[in-house]
Amino acid sequence: MQIQVSRADGAASMRIGFTDQRLTAHGGLAAWSAYVQEIGLREQLRERLPHRPSSPNAYDPTDTALGFIGGILCGADKLARVAHLAHDPAVAEVLGIEAVPSQSTLSRFFAGCTRAACESLSGLHAWSLRALPERAEGYTLDLDSFALVHEDGHQQGVRVGYTRKGLKPCHRPIVAALAEASQVAHFWLRPGNTACVSGAATFLGDTLARVPASVRIALVRADSGFCSASMIAELEQRGLAYIMTAALRSPVQALCRHDDSAWVKTEVAGLEVQEVAHEGSRLIVVRQRIAERPHGGGKRLLEVPGYKFQALRTNLPASTDALAVWRRYNGRADIENRIKELGTQFGLKGLCCRSFWATEAACHLAICAYNLCVGLQRRLGSTSRAELVNLRWRLFSCAAVFSHAQGRATLKLAVATQRARSWWLALLQRFTQPDHPCDAIDGLYARSPRHRVVPTTSTA
């Protein structure tokens, strides 16, 4: 059966019909499947998942987890939207799973996750860090806490807490990320009424215990929510260097009100500092003249108009001057980008199950997807990291036809030009020939949108 639809440009009408071919809009996930097979993700999931189905008709739990991760990569931010991929007749074959799980299957899957299961799944983050190269100068560990707002507020752990939108029902996770690698090292889900620093010292210890020995932590950075006596004591006991912002309470405000003679000018125009010893560490107060640095960070004080102030507490040696401390701390702001990306592109904002531990398990798998996307780009030799929205449009979302030609599974990517086919062949050879030089990812990103073609090729 066919129907005709008039075209908007007034040209001849277009005939619309149907096909029995197994078509997918996500053929580019074949590159993802090759990568996760190479690194052994299925084996890691099988080892860490608690599910031991007894029915011979039950789905393999690793297939359910891989289907969920594949749904996240395709843009799903809720369990129902992951299940919608079942309408794609070939995506399960591309992902190498039995079938895309339904919403009820996913709900039962995550409902079976307990606290012990979540602790086991959190090990996926440390596992993903093992591929990182050693750095002589070490890595920087950034800590942060944020709110996941859930307006309906009936799930376990959802409590009224402070958010940027005011008091809202939410969860309040705590996260640790490696700045130089742009990867998440650890994650805890917490109730929404939890303070930022609550359990932070324990979380830090748990993070350091899980990070591979090859990943040496040289510096810890955190905002004022973590600047407490217990946290500093934990850092000092472990011999870790740290920089944290200090709250602008009365003692610090007194320093902010000092006259110009107390401030030391720096090479940065409009930025001045003063430093004092404070409880065995250094307290550095920074003031920025708003007229010269209108976008500078910090807070204003009514008593000292025209300036923004920021206080930093650190145990870095005096050889690292105050301006260098301020510059090293500024890089911590990048963790906000990671949190935003996890929330808007990897579904953390929408992944909320009835059970608290089910929600945390879903978050761990979503964060695993994020870490592996970073690892995939590193594996392909990319010199710059792209967010998932770019990977999705430029790599994963590639139309393809799936068939069993001569009894052999075949995926034919819809690639129109020889240049695009060469790009895809170079990319795929990265997995079949480990020593094959590949700059395919960077080559694609360098292409302007006007000349970009949807990547396509034919592979068996």
Salt bridges, closest charged atoms under 4 A:
ASP9 OD2 - ARG7 NH2 3.39
GLU38 OE1 - ARG379 NE 2.84
ASP60 OD2 - ARG42 NH1 3.87
ASP60 OD2 - ARG46 NH2 3.44
ASP63 OD1 - ARG42 NH1 2.79
ASP77 OD1 - ARG81 NH1 2.57
GLU93 OE2 - ARG22 NH2 3.50
GLU119 OE2 - ARG115 NE 3.50
GLU137 OE2 - ARG135 NH2 2.82
ASP142 OD1 - ARG221 NE 2.72
ASP144 OD2 - ARG332 NH1 3.55
GLU151 OE2 - LYS168 NZ 3.81
ASP152 OD2 - HIS154 ND1 3.61
GLU180 OE2 - ARG135 NH1 3.92
ASP206 OD2 - HIS186 NE2 2.83
ASP206 OD1 - ARG210 NE 3.10
GLU234 OE2 - ARG238 NE 2.68
ASP260 OD1 - ARG287 NH2 2.82
GLU267 OE2 - ARG327 NH2 3.15
GLU272 OE1 - ARG287 NE 2.53
GLU275 OE2 - ARG282 NE 2.62
GLU279 OE2 - HIS278 NE2 3.83
GLU279 OE1 - ARG313 NH2 3.12
GLU292 OE2 - ARG289 NE 3.21
GLU303 OE2 - ARG257 NH1 3.09
ASP334 OD2 - ARG338 NH1 2.71
GLU336 OE1 - ARG164 NH2 3.61
GLU336 OE2 - ARG332 NH2 3.67
GLU341 OE1 - ARG338 NH2 3.58
GLU341 OE1 - ARG385 NH2 3.02
GLU360 OE2 - HIS364 NE2 3.05
